[in-house]
């Protein structure tokens, strides 16, 4: 089996809530997602998806995905998509950095491997743990009472994990955390996610002001060193996210006791192959994980489900169903939330069939 063509479509993903807001006044109303297809000489096609959270979140942007594919794809024609480690080595040799560009290709090749072996991707990633995966809901940054009302609404839909977008004015953020924590019950978990938005002294103020509350603190500051300084001044459970982009950083953070939980994003790490490496390292180090991506639709959600479902349950902090946030469905067969949980498909590959009428014309098309 050889790769004969790599192509890509652009799809807009509007939000049900119309706007998603987080630290620093950042907001998005429509996500620009790229759906990647990897076609083989046997006729099989695998699909992946990459959807950056705007150009101002991580070093990634939507047009960069497509530009990077045009640069990278010619080097992959003729390669065997089932040889995933070899393929990743080839991608890294042909294009330095730009992990997010490679993520959709790698994801599509896992879909192909599953189709070729008639196995779901979660089994290929290590097995299927449990019957379902618990989800969190991200709560867009608003006034405290609005955020508390949204949490109450999503609780009624079955969610028990909530990621509160803070990282703004520290005094308002303290009110946000208190307002939401006040309505939660035992067993429900709250994460205050600053998305790098606080300076170090602001973060220290916030964690001291809410020291009496049961809340996780996530990525309070921009740099790893600043986050570590805050970590050392709080006894709250601590989560790292934006800084974690390599195995080296994971090992450093473990040595520094810098986190209790880590967020692993597929596109930030470069695809399922490298995220599995990071996942397995975390399991060996005893670090729990949120398994997710930057954003996406049905295809990204399917990949997240397979990654999460193949992770041992004691280390599976939570995951997310991005396809429930948006109004456009990219594919049939994608996981659907049921009472705050989803599960990976048992069909071969990612278990999805793209809706070709939604994908539209190809913006990238590289063939042999």
LINVENWO-V549422 format. One record per backbone hydrogen bond with DSSP energy under -0.5 kcal/mol. CO is the residue of the C=O (numbers start at 1). NH is the residue of the N-H. E is the energy in kcal/mol with one decimal. If there is no record, write none. Layout:
co = {CO | CO}
nh = {NH | NH}
e = {E | E}
This chain:
co = {2 | 3 | 4 | 5 | 6 | 7 | 8 | 8 | 9 | 11 | 12 | 13 | 14 | 15 | 17 | 20 | 21 | 22 | 23 | 26 | 28 | 29 | 31 | 31 | 33 | 33 | 34 | 34 | 35 | 36 | 37 | 37 | 38 | 39 | 39 | 40 | 44 | 46 | 48 | 50 | 52 | 54 | 58 | 61 | 62 | 62 | 63 | 64 | 65 | 66 | 67 | 68 | 69 | 72 | 73 | 73 | 76 | 79 | 79 | 80 | 82 | 83 | 84 | 85 | 86 | 87 | 88 | 89 | 90 | 91 | 98 | 98 | 99 | 99 | 100 | 101 | 102 | 103 | 104 | 105 | 106 | 107 | 108 | 109 | 110 | 111 | 112 | 113 | 114 | 114 | 119 | 120 | 120 | 121 | 122 | 123 | 127 | 128 | 133 | 134 | 135 | 135 | 137 | 138 | 139 | 143 | 144 | 145 | 146 | 147 | 148 | 149 | 150 | 151 | 152 | 153 | 154 | 154 | 155 | 160 | 161 | 162 | 162 | 163 | 164 | 164 | 167 | 169 | 170 | 171 | 172 | 173 | 174 | 175 | 176 | 177 | 178 | 180 | 180 | 181 | 185 | 189 | 190 | 191 | 191 | 192 | 192 | 193 | 194 | 199 | 200 | 201 | 202 | 203 | 204 | 205 | 206 | 208 | 210 | 213 | 216 | 216 | 217 | 218 | 219 | 220 | 223 | 224 | 225 | 226 | 227 | 228 | 230 | 231 | 237 | 238 | 238 | 239 | 240 | 241 | 243 | 246 | 247 | 248 | 249 | 250 | 251 | 252 | 253 | 253 | 254 | 260 | 261 | 262 | 262 | 263 | 264 | 264 | 265 | 266 | 266 | 271 | 272 | 273 | 274 | 275 | 276 | 277 | 278 | 279 | 280 | 281 | 282 | 282 | 283 | 286 | 288 | 289 | 289 | 289 | 290 | 290 | 291 | 292 | 295 | 297 | 298 | 299 | 300 | 301 | 302 | 303 | 304 | 305 | 306 | 308 | 309 | 312 | 313 | 315 | 315 | 318 | 319 | 320 | 321 | 322 | 322 | 325 | 328 | 330 | 331 | 332 | 338 | 340 | 341 | 342 | 348 | 349 | 353 | 354 | 355 | 355 | 356 | 364 | 366}
nh = {41 | 78 | 368 | 39 | 366 | 37 | 363 | 364 | 35 | 33 | 14 | 31 | 327 | 18 | 19 | 28 | 141 | 25 | 26 | 22 | 20 | 15 | 13 | 33 | 11 | 35 | 36 | 50 | 9 | 48 | 7 | 39 | 46 | 4 | 5 | 43 | 40 | 38 | 36 | 34 | 54 | 57 | 60 | 65 | 65 | 66 | 67 | 68 | 69 | 70 | 71 | 72 | 73 | 75 | 76 | 77 | 79 | 3 | 81 | 83 | 84 | 87 | 88 | 89 | 90 | 91 | 92 | 93 | 94 | 95 | 101 | 102 | 102 | 103 | 104 | 105 | 106 | 107 | 108 | 109 | 110 | 111 | 112 | 113 | 114 | 115 | 116 | 117 | 118 | 119 | 349 | 123 | 124 | 125 | 127 | 126 | 129 | 130 | 342 | 319 | 160 | 161 | 163 | 140 | 165 | 147 | 148 | 149 | 150 | 151 | 152 | 153 | 154 | 155 | 156 | 157 | 157 | 159 | 158 | 189 | 137 | 164 | 191 | 139 | 166 | 193 | 24 | 173 | 174 | 175 | 176 | 177 | 178 | 179 | 180 | 181 | 182 | 183 | 184 | 184 | 188 | 162 | 216 | 164 | 193 | 194 | 218 | 166 | 197 | 203 | 204 | 205 | 206 | 207 | 208 | 209 | 210 | 211 | 213 | 215 | 192 | 218 | 239 | 194 | 196 | 198 | 227 | 228 | 229 | 230 | 231 | 232 | 233 | 234 | 217 | 260 | 261 | 219 | 263 | 244 | 245 | 250 | 251 | 252 | 253 | 254 | 255 | 256 | 257 | 258 | 257 | 288 | 240 | 264 | 290 | 265 | 266 | 292 | 269 | 270 | 271 | 275 | 276 | 277 | 278 | 279 | 280 | 281 | 282 | 283 | 284 | 285 | 286 | 287 | 286 | 288 | 262 | 291 | 317 | 318 | 264 | 292 | 320 | 266 | 51 | 301 | 302 | 303 | 304 | 305 | 306 | 307 | 308 | 309 | 310 | 311 | 129 | 315 | 316 | 289 | 317 | 291 | 136 | 322 | 324 | 325 | 326 | 16 | 330 | 355 | 334 | 353 | 341 | 135 | 338 | 133 | 351 | 121 | 332 | 356 | 358 | 359 | 360 | 8 | 6}
e = {-2.0 | -2.7 | -1.9 | -2.9 | -2.9 | -2.8 | -2.4 | -1.5 | -2.2 | -2.7 | -0.5 | -2.3 | -2.2 | -1.0 | -1.6 | -1.9 | -2.3 | -0.7 | -1.3 | -2.2 | -2.6 | -1.3 | -2.8 | -0.8 | -2.8 | -0.5 | -0.6 | -2.3 | -2.4 | -2.5 | -2.4 | -0.5 | -2.5 | -2.7 | -1.6 | -1.5 | -2.3 | -2.6 | -2.2 | -2.7 | -1.8 | -0.7 | -2.9 | -1.2 | -0.7 | -1.3 | -2.6 | -2.5 | -2.0 | -1.8 | -1.4 | -2.6 | -2.9 | -1.6 | -2.1 | -0.9 | -2.2 | -2.7 | -0.7 | -1.4 | -1.7 | -2.7 | -2.3 | -2.1 | -2.2 | -2.4 | -2.5 | -1.7 | -1.9 | -2.2 | -1.2 | -1.0 | -0.5 | -1.2 | -0.7 | -0.5 | -2.5 | -2.7 | -2.2 | -2.1 | -1.8 | -1.9 | -2.1 | -2.6 | -2.3 | -2.1 | -2.9 | -1.8 | -1.1 | -2.2 | -2.6 | -0.8 | -1.3 | -1.9 | -2.3 | -1.0 | -0.6 | -0.6 | -1.8 | -0.9 | -0.6 | -0.5 | -2.6 | -0.7 | -2.0 | -2.3 | -2.3 | -1.8 | -2.2 | -2.3 | -2.1 | -2.0 | -2.5 | -2.4 | -1.6 | -0.6 | -0.6 | -1.9 | -1.8 | -2.3 | -2.1 | -0.7 | -2.8 | -2.9 | -0.8 | -2.7 | -0.7 | -2.8 | -2.4 | -1.6 | -2.6 | -2.7 | -2.4 | -2.8 | -2.0 | -2.6 | -1.8 | -1.3 | -0.6 | -0.9 | -1.9 | -2.1 | -2.8 | -3.4 | -0.9 | -0.7 | -2.7 | -2.3 | -2.4 | -2.5 | -2.2 | -1.9 | -2.3 | -2.6 | -1.9 | -2.0 | -1.6 | -1.0 | -2.2 | -1.1 | -3.2 | -0.5 | -2.9 | -2.1 | -2.8 | -2.2 | -2.1 | -2.6 | -2.0 | -2.0 | -2.8 | -1.9 | -2.2 | -1.3 | -2.5 | -3.3 | -1.9 | -2.6 | -2.5 | -1.8 | -1.1 | -1.6 | -2.4 | -2.3 | -2.9 | -2.2 | -2.2 | -2.1 | -0.5 | -2.7 | -1.1 | -1.2 | -1.7 | -0.6 | -2.1 | -0.6 | -0.5 | -2.5 | -1.7 | -1.2 | -2.6 | -1.8 | -2.5 | -1.4 | -2.1 | -3.0 | -2.9 | -2.0 | -2.5 | -2.3 | -2.1 | -1.6 | -0.9 | -2.6 | -0.8 | -0.5 | -1.9 | -0.6 | -2.1 | -1.2 | -2.8 | -0.6 | -0.6 | -2.0 | -0.5 | -2.4 | -2.1 | -2.1 | -2.7 | -2.3 | -2.0 | -2.4 | -3.1 | -2.8 | -1.2 | -1.8 | -3.2 | -1.8 | -1.6 | -2.5 | -1.1 | -1.9 | -2.6 | -0.6 | -2.1 | -1.8 | -0.7 | -2.7 | -0.6 | -3.5 | -0.6 | -2.3 | -0.9 | -2.4 | -3.1 | -3.1 | -1.2 | -2.1 | -2.9 | -1.1 | -1.3 | -1.8 | -1.7 | -2.2 | -2.8}
